[in-house]
Amino acid sequence: MKQSRYIILSFLFGMSTLAVTGQTHLGGIKVSEKHVVKKTGHTANVKMDLDLTAIPDMNSNLLMVVTPIIRSNTSNDQVALRPFLLMGNRRYRIIDRRIALDKHHIYNQPDTKPSAMVKRRNGKEQSMDYSAATPYRPWMRHSSMILLAENSGCADCPLGSEETTLTDDALVPLYEADYQYEIIVPEGELLKKREETLSAHLAYQVGKYVVLPQFDGNPAELARIDSKLKEIGNDSDIIFEKLSMVGYASPEGGVEYNAKLSKDRAHSFASYLVNKYPILKSRFEYDWKGQDWAGLRAAVTKSELSQKDAILEIIDQKPVGERTAALRAIDGGSLYATLLSDYYPPLRRSELTFHIVVKGFELDKAREIIKTHPSRLSLAEVYAVAQSYPEGSHERYETWTIAEKTFPKAIEPTANAAIIDLRAGRYPQALARLEARKSEPKLWMLLGLAYAYSEKWAEAESYLTRAAQQGQPGAQHNLNELRRYMQDNL
């Protein structure tokens, strides 16, 4: 490019002599504007009104080849612009005559012709206009405008170099997007109905359905149920409505046999609980599902079993009555033995769901409940807890991350946690939690902003456009801001 030839030109005038001359002149050059480079499209346009008045008196034979340089403040990047000549009176007349008489003179060539030839008027007010253009580069956002001079005297004898900084903030500031997004205030709940679950793995004698409280691991399982019922019964903040239970069996054995056994065990366990806990009378319901193939499929999907795909294909493609034989045949029965010992026992269980109504909480109590039973809060109460902590605090952020796990279907916790991430500059975290729910239109605007902050411009524009088309508040404004930023910065 031509710019590289300008740099070469500066070397022609004494780069081998880097020692600064005894008297410097560049320090007397001033510029009134702080910003002297303006980005227009993909071009950096340089315009400077250089005040030469304060330059010390120049020797009549002095020639200064002055090269303006845009230099990065944060890296080694720089670009040299077309030089201009600053000369004493006698040197000016000599060079002017040479140029007039020799059309092949270096200063007459398109690539090396100086932008201006200026004769210094010692002791008088003097200024000059300088302009140039060069391709814009992102590093120019943080750059300085430097003047580098290669000085020579009579007979072109080198007199060394000098350098000065005109401004350390050369670029006219680019547009900064003013994105708008606020913490979402959830609506309150008239009645806080909640469901809290407990999975009980009661052991039975083979082929039997009678509950034996002291058999195998039953004491521990029954103690868990007892503890939960006592907790509910002693908690003045909740109202117990009912307990529902669903019994499941593992998939080995006949379908009809397992269905009947599942039913009998569910009925037996229900009778045991109702007889032991009077609170459950008229507030207990139960059901049974028989063989839990869906549960087995979920467990195998998460496993590291080498034959995982074969197992899933059997579950998905074979009729229920043919699955056990097909599983046994995979590798001569070894895999099936693993299923029997490691995967089937957890499927034999009773899923208990405690249906409760939770009273409203004052703020102090809500701040305790968020740590122990967050599901008993409404999202409005979660909001109140979060807002009770200082802006930018870990506690405020933690409140919303707890709520996000507790209410996975709600939009507000994910949105608010992501907003806090964005404000804190945690762009990867915000993007990760929003990308996980990119199918939900209500989060598209925030997802678009997370992409914008992550400098993924195409995705940002796509999701902000979709959000604007949905009429989401603030989406059109943010889309306009993004496009203006991209136009000015990219």
C-alpha positions in Angstrom: 0.0 0.0 0.0 1.0 3.6 -0.4 1.3 4.1 3.4 4.3 1.7 3.5 6.0 3.9 1.0 5.6 6.9 3.2 7.3 5.0 6.0 10.1 4.1 3.6 10.4 7.8 2.7 11.1 8.7 6.3 13.9 6.2 6.4 15.5 8.0 3.4 16.1 11.0 5.6 18.3 9.6 8.4 16.5 6.8 10.3 20.0 5.5 11.0 20.6 8.5 13.2 18.0 8.2 16.0 19.6 10.6 18.4 17.4 13.6 19.0 19.0 16.9 17.9 20.0 19.4 20.4 17.2 21.7 19.5 13.7 20.3 18.9 11.0 21.9 16.9 8.1 19.6 16.8 7.2 20.4 20.4 6.2 23.8 19.2 3.5 22.4 16.9 0.0 22.5 18.5 -3.4 21.3 17.5 -6.6 22.8 18.8 -8.7 19.7 18.5 -8.4 16.8 20.8 -9.8 14.4 18.3 -8.3 14.6 14.8 -9.4 11.3 13.3 -12.9 10.6 12.3 -14.3 7.2 11.2 -16.5 7.4 8.1 -17.7 4.0 7.0 -14.5 2.0 6.7 -12.2 5.0 6.4 -10.3 7.0 9.0 -10.3 10.6 7.9 -7.6 12.8 9.4 -8.0 16.6 9.6 -5.8 18.8 11.6 -5.3 22.6 11.9 -1.7 22.7 13.0 -0.5 25.9 14.8 3.2 26.4 14.0 3.6 29.7 15.8 5.5 28.3 18.8 8.1 26.4 16.8 11.6 27.7 17.7 13.3 29.7 15.0 14.5 27.3 12.3 17.9 27.5 10.6 17.5 28.7 7.0 19.0 25.4 5.8 16.9 23.0 7.9 14.6 20.5 6.3 12.1 18.6 8.4 10.2 15.7 6.8 7.3 15.4 9.2 5.2 12.2 9.1 1.9 12.1 11.0 1.4 8.6 12.6 -1.7 7.1 14.1 -0.4 4.9 16.8 -2.2 2.4 19.1 -2.2 3.1 22.8 -2.6 -0.6 23.6 -0.5 -2.5 21.0 2.3 -2.1 18.5 -0.1 -1.2 15.7 0.4 2.1 13.8 0.0 3.6 10.4 2.1 6.3 8.8 0.3 9.0 6.8 1.6 11.1 3.9 4.4 13.4 5.2 4.7 17.2 4.9 7.8 19.3 4.6 8.7 22.1 7.0 11.7 24.1 5.9 13.8 27.1 6.6 13.9 29.9 4.1 17.0 29.0 2.0 16.1 25.3 2.0 12.7 26.0 0.8 14.0 28.0 -2.2 16.4 25.2 -3.1 13.8 22.4 -3.0 11.2 24.5 -4.7 13.6 25.1 -7.6 14.6 21.5 -7.9 11.0 20.4 -8.0 10.2 23.0 -10.7 13.2 21.9 -12.9 13.1 18.1 -12.4 9.8 16.4 -13.1 11.4 13.1 -12.0 12.2 14.5 -8.5 11.1 12.3 -5.7 8.7 15.0 -4.5 7.0 15.0 -7.9 6.1 11.4 -7.8 2.5 10.4 -6.8 3.6 7.9 -4.2 6.2 10.2 -2.5 4.8 13.6 -3.1 4.5 15.4 0.3 1.1 16.6 1.3 2.4 20.2 1.8 5.6 22.2 1.6 5.7 24.8 4.3 8.3 27.6 4.6 8.7 28.5 8.3 8.2 32.2 9.1 10.3 32.6 12.2 8.7 34.7 14.9 5.4 35.1 13.2 2.0 33.5 13.6 1.6 30.6 11.2 -0.6 27.6 10.7 -1.3 24.9 8.2 -4.1 22.5 7.4 -3.4 18.8 7.1 -5.7 16.1 5.8 -5.3 12.4 4.9 -7.3 9.2 4.7 -6.5 5.6 5.6 -8.5 2.4 6.1 -10.0 2.3 9.5 -8.8 -0.3 12.0 -10.5 -1.2 15.3 -7.4 -0.5 17.3 -7.7 3.2 16.3 -10.4 3.5 19.0 -7.6 3.9 21.4 -4.8 5.7 19.6 -2.6 8.8 19.6 -1.6 11.2 16.8 2.2 11.3 16.6 4.5 13.6 14.6 7.8 12.1 13.6 10.4 14.3 11.9 13.6 13.4 10.1 15.8 16.5 10.0 18.6 17.4 7.6 20.8 20.4 6.9 22.7 21.7 3.9 23.9 19.1 1.4 21.2 16.8 2.9 23.4 16.0 5.9 21.3 14.1 8.5 20.6 15.9 11.8 18.6 13.2 13.6 15.0 12.7 14.4 12.4 14.0 16.8 9.0 13.0 17.8 6.0 14.6 19.6 2.5 13.5 20.6 -0.2 15.9 19.4 -3.0 14.0 21.2 -3.4 10.7 23.0 -7.1 10.4 22.1 -7.0 10.8 18.4 -10.3 9.3 17.3 -13.5 11.1 17.5 -15.5 8.9 19.9 -17.6 6.3 18.2 -21.2 5.7 19.0 -21.9 3.9 22.2 -25.1 2.0 22.2 -27.6 2.9 25.0 -29.3 -0.4 25.5 -32.3 -0.3 27.8 -33.4 -3.3 30.0 -34.7 -3.4 33.5 -35.3 -6.0 36.2 -38.6 -7.7 35.7 -41.1 -7.2 38.5 -43.1 -10.5 38.9 -46.8 -10.5 39.6 -48.0 -11.6 43.0 -50.1 -14.8 43.7 -53.5 -14.7 45.3 -53.0 -18.2 46.6 -49.6 -19.9 46.8 -50.3 -23.5 46.1 -47.2 -25.7 46.1 -46.2 -29.3 45.6 -43.3 -30.8 47.5 -42.2 -34.3 46.5 -40.5 -37.2 48.2 -39.4 -40.5 46.6 -39.7 -43.5 49.0 -38.0 -46.7 48.1 -39.7 -49.2 50.4 -38.5 -52.8 50.4 -40.9 -55.8 50.2 -40.4 -59.5 50.4 -40.3 -61.1 46.9 -43.8 -61.2 45.5 -45.3 -59.8 48.6 -47.1 -56.4 49.2 -47.4 -56.2 53.0 -45.5 -53.2 54.4 -42.9 -54.4 56.9 -41.6 -51.3 58.9 -38.4 -53.1 60.1 -37.6 -54.9 56.9 -34.3 -54.1 55.1 -33.9 -50.3 54.7 -37.6 -49.5 55.5 -36.9 -47.8 58.9 -34.9 -45.1 57.2 -37.4 -44.6 54.4 -40.4 -44.4 56.7 -38.4 -42.0 59.0 -38.1 -39.6 56.0 -41.8 -39.6 55.4 -42.5 -39.2 59.2 -40.1 -36.2 59.3 -41.8 -34.6 56.3 -45.3 -34.9 57.7 -44.1 -33.6 61.1 -42.5 -30.6 59.4 -45.7 -29.8 57.6 -47.9 -30.4 60.6 -45.7 -28.1 62.8 -45.3 -25.3 60.3 -47.7 -22.5 61.0 -46.8 -20.9 57.6 -48.4 -23.6 55.5 -51.7 -25.3 55.2 -51.7 -29.0 54.3 -54.2 -29.9 51.7 -53.5 -33.5 50.7 -51.0 -36.2 50.0 -51.0 -38.0 46.7 -48.9 -41.1 45.9 -48.0 -43.0 42.7 -46.5 -46.5 42.9 -44.0 -47.8 40.4 -42.5 -51.3 39.7 -39.3 -52.2 37.9 -39.7 -53.7 34.4 -38.6 -57.3 35.1 -41.3 -60.0 35.2 -44.7 -60.2 33.4 -46.6 -57.0 32.6 -49.9 -58.1 34.2 -48.1 -59.5 37.2 -46.2 -56.3 37.9 -49.3 -54.2 37.4 -51.2 -56.2 40.0 -48.2 -56.2 42.4 -47.8 -52.5 41.9 -51.5 -52.0 42.7 -51.4 -54.2 45.8 -48.3 -52.5 47.2 -49.7 -49.0 46.6 -52.9 -50.0 48.4 -51.0 -51.6 51.3 -48.7 -48.6 51.7 -51.6 -46.2 51.5 -53.4 -48.1 54.2 -50.3 -48.1 56.4 -49.9 -44.3 56.1 -53.5 -43.4 56.7 -53.7 -45.7 59.8 -50.5 -44.2 61.2 -51.2 -40.5 60.4 -54.7 -39.4 61.1 -54.0 -36.1 59.3 -54.1 -38.1 56.1 -57.7 -39.3 56.5 -59.8 -37.9 53.6 -56.7 -36.1 52.4 -54.9 -38.9 50.7 -55.1 -40.4 47.2 -53.0 -42.9 45.4 -52.4 -44.6 42.1 -50.1 -47.2 40.5 -48.3 -47.3 37.2 -46.8 -50.8 37.0 -43.6 -51.2 35.1 -41.6 -48.0 34.8 -40.1 -48.3 31.4 -39.9 -44.5 31.1 -37.9 -44.3 34.3 -35.5 -47.0 33.0 -35.1 -45.1 29.7 -34.3 -41.9 31.5 -31.7 -43.6 33.7 -30.0 -45.4 30.8 -29.9 -42.2 28.7 -27.8 -40.5 31.5 -25.6 -43.6 31.9 -22.2 -44.5 30.5 -23.3 -48.0 29.5 -21.5 -49.3 26.4 -24.7 -50.8 25.0 -26.8 -47.7 25.8 -28.0 -47.2 22.2 -29.1 -50.9 21.9 -31.1 -50.6 25.1 -32.8 -47.4 24.1 -33.7 -48.9 20.7 -35.3 -51.9 22.3 -37.4 -49.7 24.7 -38.4 -47.4 21.8 -39.1 -50.0 19.2 -40.2 -53.3 20.9 -43.6 -54.1 22.4 -43.6 -54.2 26.2 -43.9 -57.9 26.3 -40.8 -58.5 24.1 -38.4 -56.1 25.7 -37.1 -58.3 28.6 -36.1 -61.1 26.2 -34.5 -58.6 23.9 -32.5 -57.1 26.7 -31.3 -60.5 27.9 -30.1 -61.3 24.4 -27.8 -58.3 23.9 -24.6 -59.9 25.2 -25.7 -63.2 26.7 -27.2 -61.8 29.8 -24.3 -59.8 31.3 -25.8 -56.4 30.5 -29.2 -57.5 31.8 -27.6 -58.6 35.1 -26.2 -55.1 35.4 -29.6 -53.6 34.8 -31.1 -55.9 37.5 -28.5 -55.0 40.1 -27.9 -51.3 39.4 -30.8 -49.8 37.4 -34.0 -51.6 38.4 -34.0 -51.2 42.2 -34.4 -47.4 42.2 -37.4 -47.8 39.9 -39.3 -49.7 42.6 -40.6 -46.7 44.5 -43.5 -44.6 45.6 -43.6 -41.0 44.6 -45.3 -38.9 47.3 -46.5 -35.4 46.6 -47.4 -33.1 49.5 -49.9 -30.5 48.3 -49.8 -27.4 50.5 -50.9 -23.8 50.6 -48.3 -21.3 51.8 -49.1 -18.1 53.6 -47.5 -14.8 52.7 -44.2 -13.9 54.3 -42.9 -10.6 55.7 -39.5 -9.6 54.3 -37.4 -10.9 57.2 -39.0 -14.3 57.1 -38.8 -14.4 53.3 -35.1 -13.9 53.5 -34.8 -17.0 55.7 -37.2 -19.1 53.6 -35.3 -18.4 50.3 -32.4 -20.4 51.8 -34.4 -23.4 53.2 -37.7 -23.7 51.2 -37.5 -21.3 48.3 -40.4 -23.0 46.5 -42.7 -21.7 49.3 -42.1 -18.1 48.2 -44.0 -16.4 45.4 -41.9 -14.7 42.7 -43.1 -11.4 44.0 -41.6 -12.3 47.4 -38.4 -13.4 45.7 -38.3 -10.0 44.1 -38.7 -8.3 47.4 -35.9 -10.4 48.9 -33.6 -9.6 46.0 -34.3 -5.9 46.2 -33.6 -5.8 49.9 -29.9 -6.4 49.1 -27.7 -3.7 47.6 -27.3 -3.2 43.9 -24.5 -5.4 42.6 -24.3 -7.5 45.7 -23.7 -11.2 45.7 -26.9 -11.7 47.8 -29.1 -10.1 45.2 -27.6 -12.2 42.4 -27.8 -15.4 44.5 -31.5 -14.8 45.3 -32.3 -14.9 41.6 -30.1 -17.9 40.8 -31.8 -19.8 43.6 -35.2 -18.8 42.1 -34.1 -19.9 38.7 -33.4 -23.4 39.9 -36.6 -23.5 42.0 -38.9 -22.2 39.3 -37.4 -23.6 36.1 -40.5 -22.7 34.0 -40.7 -19.1 35.1 -39.2 -16.4 32.9 -38.5 -13.8 35.6 -35.7 -15.6 37.5 -33.7 -16.4 34.4 -34.2 -12.9 32.9 -33.2 -11.1 36.1 -30.2 -13.3 36.8 -29.1 -12.6 33.2 -29.6 -8.9 33.6 -27.4 -8.9 36.6 -24.8 -10.8 34.7 -24.9 -8.3 31.8 -24.6 -5.3 34.2 -21.6 -7.0 35.9 -19.9 -7.7 32.6 -20.4 -11.5 32.9 -21.4 -11.9 29.3 -20.6 -15.6 28.9 -22.7 -16.5 31.9 -25.6 -14.4 30.7 -25.4 -15.8 27.2 -25.3 -19.4 28.6 -28.4 -19.1 30.7 -30.3 -17.4 27.9 -29.2 -19.7 25.1 -30.5 -22.6 27.2 -34.0 -21.1 26.8 -33.7 -19.6 23.3 -37.0 -21.2 22.3 -38.9 -18.8 24.6 -39.9 -15.6 22.8 -40.1 -13.6 26.1 -36.3 -13.9 26.5 -35.4 -13.0 22.9 -34.6 -9.4 23.6 -32.2 -10.2 26.4 -30.7 -13.0 24.4 -30.1 -10.5 21.6 -28.4 -8.1 24.0 -26.3 -10.9 25.4 -25.1 -11.7 21.8 -24.4 -7.9 21.3 -22.3 -7.7 24.4 -20.5 -10.8 23.3 -19.9 -9.2 19.9 -21.9 -11.8 18.0 -23.5 -9.2 15.8 -25.5 -11.4 13.4 -27.2 -13.3 16.2 -27.8 -10.1 18.1 -29.6 -8.5 15.2 -31.6 -11.6 14.5 -33.0 -12.0 18.0 -33.6 -8.3 18.6 -35.4 -8.2 15.3 -37.6 -11.2 16.3 -38.2 -9.6 19.7 -39.3 -6.3 18.0 -41.6 -8.1 15.7 -43.2 -9.7 18.8 -43.7 -6.2 20.2 -41.6 -6.7 23.3 -41.1 -3.5 25.2 -37.8 -1.9 24.5 -36.9 -4.3 21.7 -37.2 -1.8 18.8 -35.2 0.8 20.7 -32.4 -1.7 21.4 -32.5 -2.9 17.8 -32.0 0.7 16.6 -29.2 1.2 19.0 -27.5 -2.0 17.9 -27.7 -1.0 14.2 -26.4 2.5 14.9 -23.5 1.0 16.9 -22.7 -1.5 14.1 -22.8 1.2 11.5 -20.4 3.5 13.4 -18.1 0.9 14.9 -17.8 -2.1 12.5 
